[in-house]
Structure formats: C-alpha cells, structure tokens
C-alpha cells in the first residue's frame, strides 16, 4: 500500500512539473507561435558557443552580435527558449529581450 502511494505521489509531481514547465514556456512565447513568429521577425536570439547571439536574418548561420550573457548562467526556461530561438520584430525588442536575460 505504501509503495502505491509513493508511486502515485511521484506521478503527480511529475505531471505538475511538466504542466509548470509548459506554462513557463508558453509565457515566454516558445510554445505558442514560435515558428510563425520566427518567419516574420527580423532578429533571432539563440545560443552561440555558450553565449546569447543575435542573428539577422533569423535563420542566419552567423550572429551579427554575440553578447556577454552566458547561456549556462540563465534559468532553465530561458536556456530552453534560446535553444529554440527567441524571435524579435525589431531592434528595440532585441534590446528589451537582452535586458530581461541580462543580470
């Protein structure tokens, strides 16, 4: 009986963790419409050799700027978002996103 209770609690915690992660990724805009937004945007923030890189065009092979923001120092949701790419419509939005990611 105790084993069943432990298994049930473990499953419930795992489900709660998954739902929480999905909520965070949705708030960051990663799960909602990341692919269509990326096609329309002029910039993309992605991981580049362990640092946040700004790409223009979004699907460019080389970043136009590499920041001093270390991806490894960021919270997990931000690291996941950078793995998929964070789209930005204009330079102002790039600056705001970098301010949010920075220390």
Buried (B, 14 or more C-beta within 10 A) or exposed (E): EEEEEEEEEEEEEEEEEEEEBEEBBEEBEBBEEBEEBBEEBBBBBBBBEEBBBBBBEBEBEEBEBBBEBEBEEBEEBBEBBBEBBBBBEEEEBBEEBBEEBEE
